[in-house]
């Protein structure tokens, strides 16, 4: 069996607490790119909403501010499909 030679597109995401991935062909990437971008935008918006909610609760309760929440968006190297080579 041969090895896949790059560049290739690898779509990664979290399912429960595990990172899973799938290789996409150029055609699949083109077909799903809009959906993948919308999913990325929703994750970004969710992270912003969670941060704003935390800030509101901190002010209402007089709590010391905590660092901004992280972990809702994977680093660019693992978020959504990307080329590897």
Backbone torsions as a table, in degrees:
resi	resn	phi	psi	omega
1	UNK	NA	133.0	-178.2
2	UNK	-83.4	163.2	177.3
3	UNK	-93.1	149.2	175.6
4	UNK	-74.9	127.5	177.7
5	UNK	-103.4	131.8	-176.0
6	UNK	-74.4	178.1	1.1
7	UNK	-76.4	152.2	176.8
8	UNK	-143.5	164.9	-176.7
9	UNK	-105.2	126.4	-179.7
10	UNK	-122.1	118.0	-179.3
11	UNK	-97.6	119.0	178.0
12	UNK	-117.9	151.4	178.6
13	UNK	-160.7	167.1	178.6
14	UNK	-96.9	133.6	170.4
15	UNK	-125.3	117.1	-169.3
16	UNK	57.4	-118.5	-179.4
17	UNK	-109.5	9.2	-176.8
18	UNK	-108.1	142.6	173.7
19	UNK	-87.8	127.5	178.1
20	UNK	-123.7	157.8	-177.5
21	UNK	-144.2	164.4	178.2
22	UNK	-150.0	138.2	175.7
23	UNK	-84.0	137.9	-179.5
24	UNK	-116.6	140.5	172.8
25	UNK	-75.9	167.8	176.3
26	UNK	-57.4	-40.1	-179.4
27	UNK	-66.2	-41.7	178.2
28	UNK	-65.5	-41.7	178.3
29	UNK	-60.1	-44.0	178.3
30	UNK	-64.2	-43.6	-178.3
31	UNK	-63.5	-38.9	-174.3
32	UNK	-103.8	1.9	-173.0
33	UNK	-59.9	-40.3	179.4
34	UNK	-64.6	-44.2	178.8
35	UNK	-62.9	-43.5	-179.9
36	UNK	-64.0	-39.5	177.8
37	UNK	-66.2	-40.1	177.8
38	UNK	-64.2	-40.5	178.1
39	UNK	-63.4	-40.1	178.0
40	UNK	-62.7	-44.0	-179.8
41	UNK	-63.5	-40.4	177.8
42	UNK	-62.4	-40.9	177.1
43	UNK	-62.2	-41.8	178.0
44	UNK	-62.0	-45.7	-179.7
45	UNK	-63.9	-39.9	177.5
46	UNK	-61.1	-42.7	177.8
47	UNK	-62.0	-41.7	177.7
48	UNK	-63.9	-43.0	179.6
49	UNK	-63.1	-42.1	179.7
50	UNK	-64.5	-41.3	178.2
51	UNK	-63.7	-44.9	178.0
52	UNK	-62.1	-41.2	178.3
53	UNK	-61.7	-40.9	178.0
54	UNK	-62.6	-44.5	179.9
55	UNK	-61.9	-41.5	178.9
56	UNK	-63.0	-45.1	179.3
57	UNK	-64.1	-40.2	179.1
58	UNK	-60.9	-44.9	179.8
59	UNK	-66.9	-43.5	-178.2
60	UNK	-64.4	-35.2	-176.3
61	UNK	-96.7	-7.9	-177.9
62	UNK	73.9	22.5	179.5
63	UNK	-76.4	153.7	172.0
64	UNK	-67.7	136.8	178.6
65	UNK	-62.9	140.3	174.9
66	UNK	-100.3	164.4	175.9
67	UNK	-61.1	152.9	178.4
68	UNK	-57.6	145.5	178.7
69	UNK	-67.0	141.5	177.6
70	UNK	-130.3	173.7	176.1
71	UNK	96.3	-4.7	179.7
72	UNK	-84.5	-17.9	178.2
73	UNK	-129.0	128.5	179.6
74	UNK	-71.0	156.3	174.1
75	UNK	-59.2	156.3	-177.6
76	UNK	-52.5	-29.0	-177.3
77	UNK	-71.9	-14.8	-179.0
78	UNK	-127.8	2.4	-176.7
79	UNK	-97.6	111.6	178.5
80	UNK	74.6	-177.4	-178.3
81	UNK	-73.0	144.2	177.7
82	UNK	-153.5	162.1	-179.7
83	UNK	-87.0	140.3	172.8
84	UNK	-127.1	150.5	-179.9
85	UNK	-154.5	NA	NA
